Amino acid sequence: MATPQGDSTSGPEVQTYAIELADDACTIGPKDAADEDAKLVRKWFYWNIGCVALAWALGYIVQFIHVSATVVIAKKLIGNDQLSTIPLGFMSFGTILASFPLSLLGERVGMRWSFLLASFTGLVGAFVAFSALYIGSFPLLCTALFLQGAFMAGTQLLRYTAKTLSPPEYVSRALSVIVGGAALGAVVGPNIAKYTEHTIHSVQYGGAYVVMGGLNALMMIAILLIRFPPRRSEVTIKTPTEGVVASREEETRWTIVRRFLRNANSQIALIAGTVSYMIMVLFMAPVPLSMLDNNYTFQDQANVLMSHILGMFAPSLFTGYLIEKVGTMRMIALGFGFLMIGAGTLLGGQTLAIYFIGETFVGLGWNFAYVSASALITTLCKTRKESTTIQGLNETVIAISAAIFTLASGAIYRGISWNPLLWLGLAFLGCSSLVMIGIWLGASRWDWKDLDSTTKGVRTIVWRPEKAPSMA
């Protein structure tokens, strides 16, 4: 809850409440509690964002180990290129099924416990994956990746803590710093996959999964170190045109979703986040297969993926600043432009330099579009119930789309080859861009303020005791 402003009324019969306004509803709570929470957030801001960024980085190191090694491991176990991306698809399905439940669990018992459960699931998944390699079982590897998908659902939700753990004016920058923590994963993850290939002689690549288990344990420690503000009771009230009238009726989740989907900002944020993730997966997942077909080594594949991942996360050090300066819509457009430049570069040939440059541009485009869409989502969620509902919905939609493209990418590559796959991605990017432009023009025709309005006012309203809503 945002920090309330000064109280203009005094007297024993008057009680002051802080109200944070949304489009047609708001969150209400005692002013003193809001002041206390705001002070706590500012006091622990740098510590908390550092811990979250570290946890996010550890989670993405695990994911990048999977990205670097899983396709090769799967091909070794099953001996079929078209089926080699299926384990990564199972990871996406695990994310789909876990995203919304983890979000709801966080609403009920606190996000710390939700994140810890996800980290423990990843620890179990690493053990199962090692067992799959030891006995040479492809189905067991798919099971392990499914569990890792649930772990990644918790990792993805970590970025939304930027709103809870940051002063309002620093949310965008905190979000970009958290996402930028994965730049560490860009360097460490592929190298772990590369240098642990023969660490355990009896189980090729088994060393990577042992390291994963340790990373999951470290992530749990980082989560335990975060100083979350106390969970307060919230009351949702309606704000009609004339005055503010309290209501005890709470919106259902379906009502929140419908209101979210009717908003132009929400539509663009959902499309931008989903499409950027889909295209990134489509242009990245088949890269190991394409490079194998061109006789590049496993080390070359790992290095190209490392450059791609650096492109995805290193720009986050300044993405939040750019969002504040130029706005989320322009940043989303810039991100889609870089995705197209990356695809155009990859169409130029299959030399090692082109793989490096093209995949770096794809990563950069994903960063600008995805982080900007995430920042827009955080500004649209005002109450705890809205946050868990909308964030869970957003993550589920993205995970479904990523799963489809991950599962299909290997078959698409083998079916139509590399260049037609890139043209397919470019066509999809173009169509999505036209849809978002249509939404933008349609909304701006009626109300220019509906677009890129990333801040809402915070007022202090004085309530007489007999009219004040219950905080029970």
C-alpha positions as CSV (number, residue, x, y, z in Angstrom):
1,M,0.0,0.0,0.0
2,A,1.4,3.4,-0.9
3,T,2.4,5.9,1.7
4,P,-0.5,8.2,2.6
5,Q,-0.3,11.9,2.6
6,G,-1.0,14.3,5.5
7,D,-4.2,14.3,7.6
8,S,-6.2,17.5,7.6
9,T,-8.7,16.6,10.3
10,S,-8.2,15.9,14.0
11,G,-10.4,14.8,16.9
12,P,-11.1,11.5,18.7
13,E,-14.2,10.7,16.6
14,V,-12.3,10.8,13.4
15,Q,-10.1,8.0,11.9
16,T,-7.9,8.5,8.9
17,Y,-7.4,5.9,6.2
18,A,-5.1,5.7,3.2
19,I,-6.7,4.8,-0.1
20,E,-4.8,3.8,-3.2
21,L,-7.0,4.4,-6.3
22,A,-7.3,2.1,-9.3
23,D,-9.6,2.6,-12.3
24,D,-12.9,1.8,-10.5
25,A,-11.8,0.4,-7.1
26,C,-9.2,1.0,-4.4
27,T,-7.5,-0.5,-1.4
28,I,-8.1,0.9,2.0
29,G,-6.1,0.5,5.2
30,P,-5.1,2.3,8.4
31,K,-2.9,5.3,7.7
32,D,-0.4,4.4,10.5
33,A,0.0,0.9,9.2
34,A,0.6,2.3,5.7
35,D,3.3,4.7,7.0
36,E,5.0,1.9,8.9
37,D,5.0,-0.4,5.8
38,A,6.4,2.4,3.6
39,K,9.2,3.1,6.1
40,L,10.0,-0.7,6.2
41,V,10.1,-0.9,2.4
42,R,12.5,2.0,2.1
43,K,14.8,0.8,4.9
44,W,15.3,-2.6,3.4
45,F,14.9,-1.6,-0.3
46,Y,18.5,-2.3,-1.4
47,W,18.9,-5.4,0.7
48,N,15.6,-6.9,-0.5
49,I,16.1,-6.2,-4.2
50,G,19.6,-7.6,-3.9
51,C,18.3,-10.8,-2.4
52,V,15.5,-11.1,-5.0
53,A,17.9,-10.5,-7.8
54,L,20.3,-13.1,-6.4
55,A,17.4,-15.6,-6.1
56,W,16.3,-14.8,-9.7
57,A,19.9,-15.2,-11.0
58,L,20.2,-18.6,-9.3
59,G,16.9,-19.7,-10.8
60,Y,18.0,-18.7,-14.2
61,I,21.4,-20.4,-13.9
62,V,19.4,-23.6,-13.5
63,Q,17.2,-22.8,-16.5
64,F,20.2,-22.0,-18.7
65,I,21.9,-25.2,-17.8
66,H,18.8,-26.9,-19.1
67,V,18.7,-24.8,-22.2
68,S,22.4,-25.6,-22.9
69,A,22.3,-29.3,-22.2
70,T,18.8,-30.8,-22.2
71,V,18.3,-31.0,-26.0
72,V,21.7,-32.7,-26.5
73,I,21.0,-35.0,-23.5
74,A,17.5,-35.9,-24.9
75,K,18.9,-36.6,-28.3
76,K,21.5,-38.9,-26.7
77,L,18.8,-40.8,-24.8
78,I,16.2,-41.1,-27.5
79,G,18.2,-40.7,-30.7
80,N,15.6,-38.6,-32.5
81,D,16.0,-34.9,-33.3
82,Q,12.3,-34.2,-33.6
83,L,11.6,-35.5,-30.1
84,S,14.7,-33.9,-28.5
85,T,12.9,-30.7,-27.4
86,I,10.1,-32.6,-25.7
87,P,11.7,-32.4,-22.2
88,L,11.9,-28.6,-22.5
89,G,8.2,-28.7,-23.5
90,F,7.5,-30.7,-20.3
91,M,9.3,-28.0,-18.4
92,S,6.9,-25.4,-19.9
93,F,3.9,-27.5,-19.0
94,G,5.1,-27.7,-15.4
95,T,5.3,-23.9,-15.4
96,I,1.7,-23.7,-16.9
97,L,0.2,-25.9,-14.2
98,A,2.2,-24.3,-11.3
99,S,2.0,-20.6,-12.1
100,F,-1.6,-19.8,-10.9
101,P,-1.6,-22.2,-7.9
102,L,1.7,-20.7,-6.7
103,S,0.3,-17.2,-7.1
104,L,-2.8,-18.1,-5.1
105,L,-0.8,-19.8,-2.4
106,G,1.3,-16.6,-2.1
107,E,-1.9,-14.6,-1.6
108,R,-3.1,-17.0,1.2
109,V,0.1,-17.7,3.2
110,G,2.6,-15.2,1.8
111,M,4.8,-15.2,-1.3
112,R,7.9,-16.4,0.7
113,W,6.3,-19.8,1.2
114,S,5.3,-20.0,-2.4
115,F,8.8,-19.3,-3.5
116,L,10.3,-21.8,-1.0
117,L,7.9,-24.5,-2.3
118,A,8.9,-23.9,-5.9
119,S,12.6,-24.0,-4.9
120,F,12.2,-27.3,-3.1
121,T,10.4,-28.7,-6.2
122,G,13.4,-27.7,-8.3
123,L,15.7,-29.5,-5.8
124,V,13.6,-32.7,-6.2
125,G,13.6,-32.3,-10.0
126,A,17.5,-32.1,-10.1
127,F,17.7,-35.4,-8.2
128,V,15.2,-37.0,-10.6
129,A,17.1,-35.7,-13.6
130,F,20.3,-37.2,-12.3
131,S,18.5,-40.5,-11.8
132,A,17.2,-40.4,-15.4
133,L,20.7,-40.0,-16.7
134,Y,22.0,-42.8,-14.5
135,I,19.5,-45.3,-15.8
136,G,19.1,-43.8,-19.3
137,S,15.4,-43.1,-19.0
138,F,13.9,-40.5,-21.4
139,P,10.4,-40.6,-19.6
140,L,12.1,-40.0,-16.3
141,L,14.0,-37.0,-17.8
142,C,10.7,-35.6,-18.9
143,T,9.3,-36.0,-15.4
144,A,12.3,-34.2,-14.0
145,L,11.9,-31.3,-16.4
146,F,8.2,-31.1,-15.5
147,L,9.2,-30.6,-11.8
148,Q,11.8,-28.0,-12.9
149,G,9.0,-26.2,-14.8
150,A,7.1,-25.8,-11.4
151,F,10.4,-24.4,-10.0
152,M,10.6,-21.9,-12.9
153,A,7.0,-20.8,-12.3
154,G,8.1,-19.6,-8.8
155,T,11.2,-18.0,-10.3
156,Q,9.2,-16.0,-12.9
157,L,6.8,-14.8,-10.1
158,L,9.8,-13.4,-8.2
159,R,10.0,-10.4,-10.4
160,Y,6.6,-9.1,-9.3
161,T,8.0,-8.6,-5.8
162,A,9.5,-5.4,-7.2
163,K,6.1,-3.7,-6.5
164,T,5.9,-5.0,-2.9
165,L,9.5,-4.4,-1.9
166,S,10.1,-1.0,-3.7
167,P,9.0,2.6,-3.1
168,P,6.5,3.5,-5.9
169,E,9.0,5.7,-7.8
170,Y,11.5,2.9,-8.0
171,V,9.4,0.0,-9.2
172,S,10.5,0.0,-12.8
173,R,14.2,0.2,-11.9
174,A,13.9,-2.5,-9.3
175,L,12.1,-4.7,-11.8
176,S,14.9,-4.3,-14.3
177,V,17.6,-4.9,-11.7
178,I,15.9,-8.1,-10.6
179,V,15.6,-9.4,-14.2
180,G,19.1,-8.2,-14.9
181,G,20.3,-10.6,-12.2
182,A,19.9,-13.4,-14.7
183,A,22.9,-11.9,-16.6
184,L,24.9,-13.9,-14.1
185,G,23.1,-17.0,-15.3
186,A,24.1,-16.1,-18.9
187,V,27.7,-16.5,-18.0
188,V,27.6,-19.2,-15.4
189,G,24.8,-21.5,-16.7
190,P,26.2,-22.5,-20.1
191,N,29.7,-22.9,-18.6
192,I,28.4,-25.2,-15.9
193,A,26.9,-27.3,-18.6
194,K,30.1,-27.2,-20.6
195,Y,32.6,-28.0,-17.8
196,T,30.5,-30.6,-16.0
197,E,29.9,-32.8,-19.0
198,H,32.5,-35.4,-17.9
199,T,32.8,-34.5,-14.2
200,I,31.1,-37.8,-13.2
201,H,32.6,-40.3,-15.5
202,S,29.9,-42.9,-15.1
203,V,27.1,-40.4,-15.8
204,Q,27.8,-38.0,-18.7
205,Y,26.3,-34.5,-17.9
206,G,25.4,-35.8,-14.4
207,G,27.6,-33.2,-12.7
208,A,25.3,-30.4,-14.0
209,Y,22.3,-31.8,-12.1
210,V,24.3,-32.1,-8.9
211,V,25.2,-28.5,-9.2
212,M,21.6,-27.7,-9.9
213,G,20.6,-29.2,-6.5
214,G,23.1,-26.9,-4.8
215,L,21.8,-23.9,-6.6
216,N,18.2,-24.7,-5.5
217,A,19.4,-24.9,-1.9
218,L,21.2,-21.5,-2.2
219,M,18.0,-20.0,-3.7
220,M,16.0,-21.1,-0.7
221,I,18.5,-19.3,1.6
222,A,18.2,-16.1,-0.5
223,I,14.4,-16.2,-0.2
224,L,14.6,-16.7,3.5
225,L,16.8,-13.5,3.8
226,I,14.1,-11.2,2.1
227,R,12.4,-8.9,4.5
228,F,8.8,-8.9,3.3
229,P,6.4,-6.2,4.8
230,P,3.7,-7.6,7.2
231,R,0.6,-8.9,5.4
232,R,-2.3,-6.5,6.1
233,S,-6.0,-7.0,5.7
234,E,-7.4,-5.3,2.6
235,V,-10.9,-4.0,1.8
236,T,-11.9,-3.3,-1.7
237,I,-14.3,-0.3,-2.2
238,K,-15.9,1.2,-5.3
239,T,-15.3,4.8,-6.4
240,P,-18.3,6.1,-8.2
241,T,-18.2,9.4,-10.1
242,E,-19.6,11.4,-7.1
243,G,-17.6,10.9,-3.9
244,V,-16.2,7.6,-2.5
245,V,-18.7,5.2,-1.0
246,A,-17.5,2.1,0.9
247,S,-18.7,-1.3,-0.1
248,R,-18.0,-4.6,1.5
249,E,-18.5,-6.5,-1.7
250,E,-15.3,-8.0,-3.1
251,E,-14.7,-8.5,-6.8
252,T,-14.5,-12.1,-7.9
253,R,-11.4,-13.3,-9.8
254,W,-13.4,-13.6,-13.0
255,T,-14.6,-10.0,-12.6
256,I,-10.9,-8.9,-12.2
257,V,-9.9,-10.9,-15.3
258,R,-12.7,-9.4,-17.4
259,R,-11.8,-5.8,-16.3
260,F,-8.1,-6.5,-17.0
261,L,-8.8,-7.9,-20.5
262,R,-11.0,-4.9,-21.4
263,N,-8.2,-2.4,-20.7
264,A,-6.0,-1.4,-23.6
265,N,-2.8,-1.3,-21.5
266,S,-3.6,-4.8,-20.3
267,Q,-4.2,-6.2,-23.8
268,I,-0.9,-4.7,-25.1
269,A,1.1,-5.9,-22.0
270,L,-0.3,-9.4,-22.4
271,I,0.4,-9.6,-26.2
272,A,3.8,-8.1,-25.9
273,G,5.0,-10.3,-23.1
274,T,3.6,-13.5,-24.6
275,V,4.7,-12.9,-28.2
276,S,8.2,-11.8,-27.2
277,Y,8.6,-15.0,-25.2
278,M,7.2,-17.2,-28.0
279,I,9.5,-15.7,-30.6
280,M,12.5,-15.9,-28.3
281,V,11.9,-19.6,-27.8
282,L,11.3,-20.2,-31.5
283,F,14.6,-18.6,-32.5
284,M,16.6,-20.1,-29.6
285,A,15.4,-23.6,-28.9
286,P,16.4,-25.1,-32.3
287,V,19.8,-23.4,-32.4
288,P,21.7,-26.4,-30.9
289,L,20.2,-28.6,-33.7
290,S,21.0,-26.1,-36.4
291,M,24.6,-25.8,-35.2
292,L,25.0,-29.6,-34.9
293,D,23.9,-29.9,-38.5
294,N,26.6,-27.4,-39.4
295,N,29.3,-29.4,-37.5
296,Y,29.8,-26.9,-34.6
297,T,31.0,-28.3,-31.3
298,F,29.0,-28.4,-28.1
299,Q,31.3,-25.6,-26.8
300,D,30.3,-23.4,-29.7
301,Q,26.6,-24.0,-29.0
302,A,27.1,-23.1,-25.3
303,N,29.0,-19.9,-26.3
304,V,26.3,-18.8,-28.7
305,L,23.6,-19.5,-26.1
306,M,25.6,-17.5,-23.6
307,S,25.7,-14.5,-25.9
308,H,21.9,-14.9,-26.5
309,I,21.3,-15.0,-22.7
310,L,23.6,-11.9,-22.1
311,G,21.5,-10.1,-24.7
312,M,18.4,-11.1,-22.8
313,F,19.4,-9.9,-19.3
314,A,22.5,-7.6,-19.4
315,P,20.5,-4.7,-20.8
316,S,18.2,-4.9,-17.7
317,L,20.8,-2.7,-15.9
318,F,19.4,0.3,-17.8
319,T,16.0,-1.0,-19.2
320,G,14.2,0.4,-16.1
321,Y,15.7,3.8,-16.7
322,L,14.7,3.8,-20.3
323,I,11.1,2.8,-19.4
324,E,10.9,5.8,-17.2
325,K,12.3,8.1,-19.9
326,V,10.6,7.0,-23.0
327,G,7.5,5.0,-21.8
328,T,6.5,1.4,-21.9
329,M,4.8,1.5,-25.3
330,R,7.9,2.9,-27.1
331,M,10.1,0.3,-25.3
332,I,7.8,-2.5,-26.4
333,A,8.0,-1.2,-30.0
334,L,11.8,-1.0,-29.8
335,G,11.9,-4.6,-28.5
336,F,9.9,-5.9,-31.4
337,G,12.1,-4.0,-33.7
338,F,15.3,-5.7,-32.3
339,L,13.6,-9.1,-32.5
340,M,13.0,-8.5,-36.2
341,I,16.7,-7.3,-36.7
342,G,17.8,-10.5,-35.0
343,A,15.8,-12.7,-37.3
344,G,17.0,-10.7,-40.3
345,T,20.6,-11.2,-39.2
346,L,20.1,-15.0,-38.7
347,L,18.7,-15.2,-42.3
348,G,22.1,-13.9,-43.5
349,G,23.8,-17.3,-43.2
350,Q,25.0,-19.9,-40.7
351,T,28.5,-18.8,-39.8
352,L,29.5,-18.7,-36.2
353,A,29.6,-14.8,-36.2
354,I,26.0,-14.6,-37.6
355,Y,24.8,-17.0,-34.9
356,F,26.4,-14.8,-32.2
357,I,25.1,-11.5,-33.5
358,G,21.6,-12.7,-34.5
359,E,21.0,-14.5,-31.2
360,T,22.2,-11.4,-29.2
361,F,19.8,-9.2,-31.0
362,V,17.0,-11.6,-30.3
363,G,17.9,-11.6,-26.6
364,L,18.0,-7.8,-26.6
365,G,14.6,-7.5,-28.3
366,W,13.1,-9.9,-25.8
367,N,14.5,-7.9,-22.9
368,F,13.0,-4.6,-24.0
369,A,9.5,-6.0,-24.8
370,Y,9.3,-8.5,-21.9
371,V,10.5,-6.2,-19.1
372,S,8.4,-3.3,-20.4
373,A,5.3,-5.6,-20.5
374,S,6.0,-6.8,-16.9
375,A,6.4,-3.2,-15.7
376,L,3.1,-2.3,-17.3
377,I,1.4,-5.3,-15.5
378,T,2.7,-4.3,-12.1
379,T,1.3,-0.8,-12.4
380,L,-2.2,-2.2,-13.3
381,C,-2.4,-4.4,-10.2
382,K,-3.5,-2.4,-7.1
383,T,-4.8,-4.9,-4.5
384,R,-3.2,-8.1,-3.4
385,K,-6.1,-10.1,-5.0
386,E,-5.6,-8.3,-8.3
387,S,-1.9,-8.9,-8.2
388,T,-2.1,-12.6,-7.6
389,T,-4.9,-13.0,-10.2
390,I,-3.4,-11.0,-13.0
391,Q,0.2,-12.1,-12.4
392,G,-0.9,-15.7,-12.3
393,L,-3.0,-15.3,-15.5
394,N,-0.1,-13.5,-17.3
395,E,2.4,-16.2,-16.3
396,T,0.1,-19.0,-17.3
397,V,-0.6,-17.5,-20.8
398,I,3.1,-17.0,-21.4
399,A,3.9,-20.5,-20.2
400,I,1.3,-22.1,-22.4
401,S,2.6,-20.2,-25.5
402,A,6.2,-21.1,-24.6
403,A,5.3,-24.7,-24.2
404,I,3.6,-24.9,-27.6
405,F,6.6,-23.3,-29.3
406,T,9.2,-25.3,-27.4
407,L,7.5,-28.6,-28.2
408,A,7.0,-27.6,-31.9
409,S,10.3,-25.9,-32.5
410,G,12.2,-29.2,-33.1
411,A,9.6,-30.6,-35.5
412,I,9.3,-27.2,-37.3
413,Y,13.0,-27.1,-37.8
414,R,13.2,-30.6,-39.1
415,G,10.1,-30.1,-41.2
416,I,10.9,-26.7,-42.9
417,S,14.6,-26.1,-42.0
418,W,16.2,-23.1,-40.4
419,N,15.5,-20.1,-42.8
420,P,11.7,-20.9,-43.3
421,L,11.5,-21.1,-39.5
422,L,12.9,-17.6,-39.2
423,W,10.5,-16.3,-41.9
424,L,7.6,-17.9,-39.9
425,G,8.7,-16.0,-36.8
426,L,9.0,-12.7,-38.7
427,A,5.5,-13.1,-40.0
428,F,4.2,-13.8,-36.5
429,L,6.0,-10.7,-35.2
430,G,4.5,-8.6,-38.0
431,C,0.9,-9.7,-37.4
432,S,1.3,-9.2,-33.6
433,S,2.6,-5.7,-34.1
434,L,-0.3,-4.8,-36.3
435,V,-2.7,-6.1,-33.6
436,M,-1.1,-4.0,-30.9
437,I,-1.0,-0.9,-33.2
438,G,-4.8,-1.4,-33.8
439,I,-5.4,-1.6,-30.0
440,W,-3.3,1.5,-29.4
441,L,-5.1,3.5,-32.1
442,G,-8.5,2.3,-31.0
443,A,-7.9,3.3,-27.4
444,S,-6.2,6.6,-28.2
445,R,-9.1,7.6,-30.4
446,W,-11.4,7.6,-27.4
447,D,-9.1,8.4,-24.5
448,W,-5.4,9.3,-24.8
449,K,-5.0,8.8,-21.0
450,D,-5.9,5.1,-21.3
451,L,-2.5,4.3,-22.8
452,D,0.8,4.3,-21.0
453,S,-0.7,5.7,-17.8
454,T,1.5,3.9,-15.4
455,T,0.8,5.8,-12.2
456,K,-2.4,6.3,-10.1
457,G,-3.1,9.0,-7.6
458,V,-2.9,8.3,-3.8
459,R,-5.2,10.3,-1.6
460,T,-5.9,10.5,2.1
461,I,-9.6,10.4,2.9
462,V,-11.1,11.0,6.3
463,W,-13.8,8.6,7.4
464,R,-16.2,9.0,10.4
465,P,-16.1,5.9,12.5
466,E,-19.7,4.9,11.7
467,K,-18.9,5.0,8.0
468,A,-15.4,3.5,8.0
469,P,-15.2,0.0,6.5
470,S,-14.2,-2.8,8.8
471,M,-10.6,-3.9,8.6
472,A,-11.4,-7.4,10.0
